[in-house]
Amino acid sequence: MDIKSKRIAILSPVAWRTPPRAYGAWETVASNITEGLLARGWKNVTLFATKDSITKAKLIGFIEKGYEEDKTQIPLVSTCLHISKMMQKADEFDLIHNNFDYLPLTYLPFIRTPMLTTIHGFSEPDILRAYHDHKDSYYVSISDADRDPELPYLATVYNGIDLSNLTFRETPGDKLVHYGRIHNDKGTHLAIEVAKKCGMDLIIAGIIQDQKYFDELIKPHLNQSSIQYIGPVNPIQRDALLKEAYVVIHLNTIPERFGLVMAESMAAGVPVISMDLGSCREVIADKETGYLVNNVDEAVEAVGKIDRIDRKKCRQRVEENFTIDRMVEGYEKVYEEIFRREDRRRKKFDV
Amino acid sequence: MDIKSKRIAILSPVAWRTPPRAYGAWETVASNITEGLLARGWKNVTLFATKDSITKAKLIGFIEKGYEEDKTQIPLVSTCLHISKMMQKADEFDLIHNNFDYLPLTYLPFIRTPMLTTIHGFSEPDILRAYHDHKDSYYVSISDADRDPELPYLATVYNGIDLSNLTFRETPGDKLVHYGRIHNDKGTHLAIEVAKKCGMDLIIAGIIQDQKYFDELIKPHLNQSSIQYIGPVNPIQRDALLKEAYVVIHLNTIPERFGLVMAESMAAGVPVISMDLGSCREVIADKETGYLVNNVDEAVEAVGKIDRIDRKKCRQRVEENFTIDRMVEGYEKVYEEIFRREDRRRKKFDV
């Protein structure tokens, strides 16, 4: 049987619409996988997402809208209904690709269809209890760095990004840029330190995820000219922002799981200076598409060496590793491996 | 087959040990049902609860301790593991009696064993979505007042209370008493108003569930003598507290679902003045074991008529309606009805 005729269920979260209107990282990935599979010729792809989701695949939804977009919903009610009702259709699929964290695992003992879970991150260590209860299931990590040593990963499949609103520009801008969630984890305050030490302008963009952090550590440094905060940016605004960028400053204070911001920046030809924590050294090629550093002083030093980076190489690194097509190709290999293993298992028990 | 040989699984929450050391209403009920069934001669009762739970029945646990007693646990991880693993053993039982809210319902489509859910309360209206998705399951309400019109309840089974630390006393104390969760819902601030208008002493006891409410509306009125807060009380302290009580003031501001405090007070012979909201008129016999009122002034007036209440009738009302044995007797009837229906269903499809 042609593998691309296999019946694939993509399980997306129901926090936001798939694809999300703005924020919604896992829904974005689920959407990219779904549309990417179709683009590569898969014929039987079904997306399980909110009813208002948009896809060229078959859409099955049980929840009207994302619970983050409709505050009358109790998130867990929507979540467990979505998952349970999807699982009741498990027999109609050859593979379920779960992008919705650990709760779906607890329904696994009741279905026969194999499930692949992309672990988009361990929000807290205790979540491992749920994963460790299902060590015989299939897992993909989104970077080699973000792995639990006890889980039997089939592969790392890097997130792929949509390049359509990421214009490559050979000519650098003249500002430092920092964008993403405004949160201590992302080191917005460290970007400000770098800007002050370099005497360069800094533009900050993104949703404020920790208001206290913003009020105490960011806001006091903002002004009309040299350090600006412009709020969240949509893909078109992000493209305009990256045009201004001499370099993107990404001094994460905790290990990065993947780092979409780094991939997006490089896609626009913008080098990235990043803390050498977690997946950063997998996304950035050190000294080729940016610099990995260990502290603010090293970051300041790295700003001085940005002219040594070939912006074309930045773009090229993304095209070769972090496109949606590359991601889907990665998943195709994983699906194939799962079908192979399931066939072996079936032969063993059914003969 | 002797109905008391049927294999019953009692599903308790894992927020606290079963029975709980102090607070833990649903765990208390689950424990009372389990031990009560054994006391009435049931032979195959299994309690699913935290591993450190205590029961004379068979105990099966997957979670070491209650997530409220071990803050390293993510509540949902423990909850879904507990439920999923219980459900994997569903075939070993003739009936599952769920005391753990709506999440277990989402596993129902995957098991064959019938499940009875006691709805201990709808914490938010949106929870109904989960129940309405399983209108063909079996439900019990804990009062006639606390019912959703769309659900097919088999019966109301009132909570039963353990009378062992509730000493009946014919002689009243001389104080107003208010106890339970210190929260606006329970009307602690209204009890203070009543005390001031009556010029009587008031003792307040219970856990502070809303610190802001306590700090703003309760604390300013406390003093060493006439209005005292003595903190949470265990059953022995509660018994001593009720000895002091002339009447218990229970001016709930939202519909009561059942009202353990009212039953406990009456068990000690203490009349209750309660707001006429929700189940209060099912628990209190108006003008016989207390008074149903609509506001503080009516409550003050009712205090003046407490000497008309026969304290023996208070005790009697509890013995006849709100003991563990009466509760378990109620559940026995419900179990019987479920087995009858399941038999009919089986005959219909299996012949």
HADDOCK unambig.tbl for C-alpha pairs under 7 A between the chains (distance, minus, plus):
assign (segid A and resid 73 and name CA) (segid B and resid 126 and name CA) 6.06 0.50 0.50
assign (segid A and resid 74 and name CA) (segid B and resid 126 and name CA) 6.25 0.50 0.50
assign (segid A and resid 77 and name CA) (segid B and resid 127 and name CA) 6.44 0.50 0.50
assign (segid A and resid 77 and name CA) (segid B and resid 130 and name CA) 6.34 0.50 0.50
assign (segid A and resid 80 and name CA) (segid B and resid 106 and name CA) 6.67 0.50 0.50
assign (segid A and resid 81 and name CA) (segid B and resid 106 and name CA) 6.59 0.50 0.50
assign (segid A and resid 81 and name CA) (segid B and resid 130 and name CA) 6.83 0.50 0.50
assign (segid A and resid 84 and name CA) (segid B and resid 106 and name CA) 5.57 0.50 0.50
assign (segid A and resid 84 and name CA) (segid B and resid 107 and name CA) 6.91 0.50 0.50
assign (segid A and resid 106 and name CA) (segid B and resid 80 and name CA) 6.67 0.50 0.50
assign (segid A and resid 106 and name CA) (segid B and resid 81 and name CA) 6.57 0.50 0.50
assign (segid A and resid 106 and name CA) (segid B and resid 84 and name CA) 5.57 0.50 0.50
assign (segid A and resid 107 and name CA) (segid B and resid 84 and name CA) 6.90 0.50 0.50
assign (segid A and resid 110 and name CA) (segid B and resid 110 and name CA) 5.90 0.50 0.50
assign (segid A and resid 126 and name CA) (segid B and resid 73 and name CA) 6.06 0.50 0.50
assign (segid A and resid 126 and name CA) (segid B and resid 74 and name CA) 6.25 0.50 0.50
assign (segid A and resid 127 and name CA) (segid B and resid 77 and name CA) 6.44 0.50 0.50
assign (segid A and resid 130 and name CA) (segid B and resid 77 and name CA) 6.32 0.50 0.50
assign (segid A and resid 130 and name CA) (segid B and resid 81 and name CA) 6.82 0.50 0.50
